[in-house]
């Protein structure tokens, strides 16, 4: 038989199954299960030794190299993070290696992004510029090892996106900023927290704890102190534009009354527009009452100074500077929203003052705009400028260690303005721009020394330069039916306000231009957005 002929004696072998064409040939070793995946063509060839793994950022892609970012305590994180934010995503260096203890896992991505959003929300609500908010958010995410992060900041919405790799789905979180408050002490604490995070000194849980403490902290100044500060500010501003000691007291009284009316409107839930209307009516009414009892030219000057002083505390200079700064740095959507806020608040001031002036005109109280000429009193005006900046610091809830530098910065701004406008008889636009530029320059240098935001050193210092007089003359022209004069003076006020904002931003840029960014191994400087010639 065929089966018997296959084996002598017709005996079946121990392994009765015949081999197939897929069987392993005799003499060829079968790999063990542990070695099921043999090395591929990407494996290191036999005999070639592999050196230690290189340090982070020791090799670069693309070929021209990516600047490595060194974490250093003496390096302002604003410069390092702003440089990275302005880079294309493909050219940014990967985050540094964060040493962790044995068995310690990397921070969870959602927690890091949530912390990033909370920090960005506090900065944006405190009035910080959009670029600095993005730089802070990117710095937090970068410090905790998240690569491929993009932060987006608008006036009311902030978001952050992290893409782990090109094949993994991105993780995105967003947050809406619904309430805004002025507290530069809280702003400085948040900046200090970001500085500690970017230096690697704070863990994720510690950062959450410190952020909660910052939120719970009370404002350094009470409502009563803010009311007194607003009165002193109005009195100092009225002295700045030619008022005497009686005008100082009445302007302070009118501003404090307006502040109380604004608090009352706020407690009743009225929008901020109506709060500005109420706050502007009180000092205007005080000036009209003064003018009704005094008919000489000198008394009309005092009435104009009284109303002008009350306007200084209400002009939204902080929002204006932030809006122009966002526009100059390329954040046009946020800049438009901030400037629209300035317009609405200014319209509220216009409505309040114009209503009182119109009532005064119809009642026979005539205010002559031709007599509102500012007297030159260098010593008195310098003291008034210092007092005005000091009270602005209180209204902005600044930390006490920033009050004196900001006050002196305001005095420098007024000295520059007075020397150029009053002594050299230059245009008020040029004098205002140069004075604001000095404010921005010194404010940026002081913020670098303190590792904090420049806003506490800048916002209060521009107080003496605010165009309160031009605003008053424009409103008076409208109240008297002289539309051409009103429009001309309001355009002058807008021009001076833009001069302040551009001067502050230019001073900031000059300070950054001549200070090298440490911590970057390649001298690339601060990149700006590359633009064509208008198209």
DRENLUM-251629 format. One record per residue (C-alpha): y, z, x; residue in one letter. Coordinates in steps of 0.25 Angstrom, whole numbers, padded with zeros to 4 digits, always signed. Example, Ala and Ser with C-alpha at 12.3 -4.5 7.8 and 13.67 -1.06 7.14 Angstrom:
-0018+0031+0049a -0004+0029+0055s 
***
This chain:
+0000+0000+0000x +0014-0002+0004x +0017+0013+0004x +0005+0016+0012x +0008+0005+0022x +0022+0011+0025x +0015+0024+0031x +0002+0025+0038x -0008+0032+0031x +0000+0031+0018x +0007+0044+0020x +0021+0047+0014x +0031+0052+0024x +0038+0066+0022x +0051+0059+0018x +0046+0049+0007x +0060+0043+0004x +0063+0031+0012x +0076+0029+0019x +0087+0020+0013x +0097+0011+0019x +0108+0022+0019x +0099+0032+0027x +0104+0037+0040x +0096+0030+0051x +0087+0037+0060x +0093+0043+0072x +0107+0044+0066x +0113+0058+0064x +0117+0062+0051x +0130+0070+0051x +0131+0084+0046x +0138+0087+0033x +0149+0094+0041x +0152+0081+0048x +0152+0072+0035x +0165+0066+0038x +0165+0060+0052x +0178+0058+0060x +0186+0046+0056x +0194+0036+0065x +0205+0046+0064x +0197+0057+0071x +0201+0061+0085x +0191+0053+0095x +0181+0061+0103x +0186+0067+0116x +0201+0066+0112x +0207+0080+0111x +0217+0084+0100x +0229+0092+0104x +0235+0103+0096x +0243+0099+0084x +0257+0096+0087x +0268+0105+0082x +0275+0101+0069x +0285+0089+0071x +0281+0086+0085x +0277+0072+0080x +0286+0064+0071x +0285+0053+0061x +0292+0043+0060x +0292+0038+0074x +0307+0041+0077x +0303+0056+0074x +0307+0066+0064x +0316+0078+0068x +0308+0091+0069x +0314+0103+0062x +0314+0116+0069x +0315+0129+0061x +0325+0137+0068x +0332+0149+0063x +0346+0145+0069x +0345+0132+0063x +0353+0130+0049x +0342+0125+0040x +0353+0117+0032x +0354+0107+0043x +0339+0106+0046x +0336+0104+0031x +0348+0095+0028x +0343+0086+0039x +0329+0085+0033x +0334+0083+0019x +0342+0071+0024x +0330+0065+0030x +0320+0055+0023x +0308+0062+0019x +0299+0054+0029x +0307+0059+0041x +0308+0074+0038x +0300+0083+0047x +0288+0090+0041x +0290+0105+0039x +0287+0114+0051x +0274+0121+0052x +0276+0135+0045x +0267+0145+0052x +0259+0153+0042x +0249+0165+0044x +0234+0164+0043x +0229+0160+0030x +0244+0158+0024x +0245+0146+0016x +0257+0137+0015x +0267+0140+0004x +0264+0133-0009x +0272+0121-0012x +0277+0125-0026x +0282+0138-0021x +0290+0132-0010x +0296+0122-0019x +0300+0132-0029x +0307+0141-0018x +0314+0128-0013x +0319+0125-0027x +0324+0140-0030x +0332+0140-0017x +0338+0126-0020x +0342+0131-0034x +0349+0143-0028x +0357+0134-0018x +0360+0124-0028x +0365+0134-0039x +0373+0141-0028x +0381+0128-0026x +0374+0123-0013x +0375+0108-0010x +0363+0099-0014x +0360+0095+0001x +0360+0110+0005x +0351+0113-0007x +0341+0102-0003x +0341+0106+0011x +0338+0121+0008x +0327+0116-0002x +0321+0107+0009x +0322+0118+0019x +0314+0128+0011x +0303+0118+0008x +0303+0113+0022x +0302+0127+0028x +0289+0130+0019x +0282+0118+0025x +0284+0108+0013x +0286+0094+0018x +0290+0082+0010x +0300+0090+0001x +0312+0084-0006x +0322+0092-0013x +0332+0087-0024x +0344+0094-0028x +0354+0090-0039x +0364+0098-0046x +0355+0105-0056x +0341+0101-0052x +0333+0103-0039x +0319+0099-0035x +0310+0099-0023x +0298+0090-0021x +0287+0092-0011x +0276+0081-0008x +0265+0087+0000x +0260+0073+0005x +0260+0058+0001x +0248+0059-0008x +0251+0073-0014x +0259+0074-0027x +0273+0080-0024x +0277+0094-0029x +0291+0095-0036x +0299+0106-0042x +0313+0106-0048x +0323+0117-0052x +0335+0116-0061x +0348+0123-0057x +0354+0128-0070x +0364+0139-0065x +0373+0139-0054x +0380+0151-0048x +0389+0154-0036x +0383+0164-0026x +0384+0161-0012x +0378+0174-0008x +0365+0169-0014x +0367+0155-0008x +0368+0161+0006x +0355+0169+0003x +0348+0157-0001x +0352+0149+0012x +0347+0161+0020x +0334+0160+0013x +0333+0145+0016x +0336+0148+0030x +0325+0158+0032x +0315+0149+0025x +0318+0138+0034x +0317+0147+0046x +0303+0151+0042x +0306+0165+0040x +0303+0167+0025x +0290+0164+0018x +0289+0158+0004x +0288+0171-0003x +0299+0178+0005x +0308+0166+0001x +0305+0168-0014x +0308+0183-0013x +0321+0181-0006x +0325+0170-0016x +0322+0180-0027x +0331+0190-0020x +0342+0180-0019x +0342+0177-0033x +0342+0191-0037x +0354+0195-0028x +0367+0198-0036x +0380+0191-0033x +0388+0198-0022x +0400+0199-0031x +0401+0204-0045x +0408+0197-0057x +0420+0206-0056x +0422+0203-0041x +0421+0188-0044x +0432+0190-0055x +0441+0197-0045x +0438+0186-0035x +0442+0175-0044x +0455+0182-0047x +0458+0183-0032x +0454+0169-0030x +0464+0164-0040x +0475+0173-0035x +0473+0168-0021x +0473+0154-0025x +0486+0156-0033x +0492+0161-0020x +0487+0149-0013x +0495+0140-0021x +0508+0148-0021x +0506+0160-0031x +0512+0173-0028x +0506+0187-0030x +0508+0187-0045x +0501+0174-0047x +0490+0180-0038x +0488+0191-0048x +0489+0183-0060x +0480+0171-0055x +0470+0182-0051x +0470+0188-0065x +0469+0174-0072x +0457+0170-0063x +0450+0183-0066x +0452+0182-0081x +0447+0167-0080x +0435+0172-0072x +0432+0183-0083x +0433+0172-0094x +0423+0163-0086x +0413+0175-0085x +0415+0177-0100x +0412+0162-0103x +0400+0162-0094x +0394+0175-0100x +0395+0167-0114x +0387+0156-0108x +0398+0145-0108x +0396+0134-0098x +0404+0135-0085x +0414+0124-0089x +0420+0134-0100x +0419+0145-0089x +0429+0137-0081x +0438+0134-0093x +0439+0149-0095x +0441+0153-0081x +0452+0142-0079x +0460+0146-0092x +0464+0160-0087x +0471+0157-0074x +0478+0145-0081x +0483+0154-0092x +0488+0164-0082x +0496+0154-0076x +0502+0149-0089x +0506+0163-0093x +0513+0165-0080x +0520+0152-0082x +0524+0155-0096x +0532+0168-0091x +0538+0161-0078x +0546+0148-0079x +0551+0146-0065x +0546+0136-0055x +0540+0147-0046x +0533+0153-0058x +0526+0140-0061x +0521+0139-0047x +0515+0153-0049x +0509+0149-0062x +0503+0136-0056x +0497+0145-0044x +0491+0154-0054x +0484+0143-0061x +0480+0136-0049x +0474+0149-0043x +0465+0151-0055x +0459+0137-0053x +0455+0140-0039x +0443+0149-0043x +0439+0138-0053x +0439+0125-0046x +0424+0122-0043x +0426+0120-0028x +0411+0124-0025x +0405+0114-0034x +0415+0103-0029x +0411+0105-0014x +0396+0105-0017x +0397+0092-0026x +0405+0084-0015x +0396+0089-0005x +0384+0085-0012x +0390+0071-0014x +0393+0069+0000x +0379+0073+0004x +0373+0063-0005x +0369+0072-0017x +0377+0064-0027x +0370+0069-0040x +0372+0083-0036x +0386+0080-0032x +0389+0073-0045x +0384+0085-0053x +0392+0095-0045x +0405+0087-0046x +0403+0086-0061x +0402+0101-0061x +0415+0102-0054x +0421+0092-0064x +0416+0101-0076x +0421+0114-0070x +0434+0108-0067x +0436+0102-0081x +0434+0117-0086x +0445+0121-0077x +0454+0110-0082x +0451+0114-0096x +0454+0128-0094x +0467+0126-0086x +0472+0114-0094x +0470+0122-0108x +0479+0133-0103x +0489+0124-0096x +0490+0116-0109x +0492+0128-0118x +0503+0133-0108x +0510+0119-0109x +0510+0119-0124x +0515+0133-0124x +0527+0129-0115x +0522+0134-0102x +0526+0123-0092x +0520+0122-0078x +0526+0113-0069x +0517+0106-0059x +0528+0103-0049x +0530+0117-0045x +0516+0120-0041x +0519+0119-0026x +0511+0128-0017x +0519+0137-0008x +0515+0137+0007x +0512+0152+0011x +0502+0151+0023x +0498+0166+0024x +0498+0169+0010x +0490+0156+0006x +0480+0159+0018x +0477+0173+0012x +0476+0167-0002x +0466+0157+0004x +0457+0167+0010x +0457+0176-0002x +0454+0164-0011x +0442+0160-0002x +0437+0175-0002x +0437+0176-0017x +0430+0163-0018x +0419+0169-0009x +0418+0180-0019x +0417+0170-0031x +0406+0163-0024x +0398+0176-0022x +0397+0174-0007x +0391+0183+0003x +0400+0192+0010x +0398+0187+0024x +0403+0173+0020x +0416+0178+0013x +0424+0180+0025x +0420+0166+0032x +0422+0159+0019x +0436+0165+0017x +0440+0162+0031x +0435+0148+0029x +0444+0147+0016x +0456+0152+0025x +0453+0141+0035x +0453+0130+0024x +0467+0135+0019x +0473+0135+0033x +0468+0121+0035x +0473+0116+0022x +0487+0123+0023x +0489+0118+0037x +0486+0103+0033x +0493+0103+0019x +0504+0113+0020x +0508+0112+0035x +0504+0098+0039x +0507+0092+0025x +0494+0084+0024x +0487+0080+0011x +0480+0091+0003x +0468+0083+0003x +0467+0082+0018x +0470+0097+0020x +0460+0101+0009x +0449+0092+0015x +0451+0098+0029x +0452+0112+0024x +0439+0110+0017x +0433+0103+0029x +0435+0116+0037x +0429+0124+0026x +0417+0116+0026x +0416+0116+0041x +0417+0131+0043x +0409+0134+0031x +0397+0125+0037x +0398+0132+0050x +0398+0146+0044x +0386+0142+0035x +0379+0138+0048x +0382+0151+0055x +0376+0159+0042x +0365+0149+0039x +0370+0148+0025x +0377+0139+0015x +0391+0134+0018x +0395+0136+0004x +0400+0151+0005x +0409+0147+0017x +0414+0134+0010x +0416+0136-0005x +0425+0148-0004x +0433+0142+0007x +0437+0130+0000x +0444+0139-0011x +0458+0138-0005x +0457+0122-0005x +0453+0120-0020x +0463+0112-0027x +0468+0122-0038x +0482+0117-0038x +0479+0103-0040x +0470+0106-0052x +0481+0115-0058x +0491+0104-0057x +0482+0094-0063x +0479+0102-0075x +0494+0105-0077x +0497+0091-0077x +0486+0088-0088x +0492+0100-0096x +0506+0094-0095x +0501+0080-0099x +0504+0074-0085x +0490+0068-0084x +0494+0060-0071x +0498+0073-0064x +0486+0080-0069x +0476+0069-0064x +0483+0068-0051x +0482+0083-0048x +0468+0084-0052x +0464+0072-0043x +0471+0079-0032x +0462+0092-0035x +0450+0083-0035x +0454+0077-0022x +0456+0090-0016x +0443+0095-0021x +0436+0084-0015x +0443+0086-0002x +0438+0100-0002x +0423+0096-0005x +0423+0084+0006x +0430+0093+0016x +0420+0104+0014x +0408+0094+0015x +0414+0087+0027x +0416+0101+0035x +0401+0104+0032x +0397+0090+0037x +0406+0092+0050x +0399+0105+0053x +0385+0099+0051x +0389+0087+0059x +0392+0094+0072x +0381+0105+0071x +0368+0100+0076x +0356+0103+0067x +0346+0112+0076x +0332+0112+0073x +0330+0097+0073x +0324+0091+0085x +0330+0077+0083x +0345+0076+0082x +0346+0069+0069x +0357+0077+0063x +0360+0078+0048x +0356+0065+0041x +0364+0060+0030x +0361+0050+0019x +0361+0036+0024x +0370+0027+0016x +0375+0013+0016x +0389+0008+0014x +0390+0012-0001x +0378+0003-0006x 
***
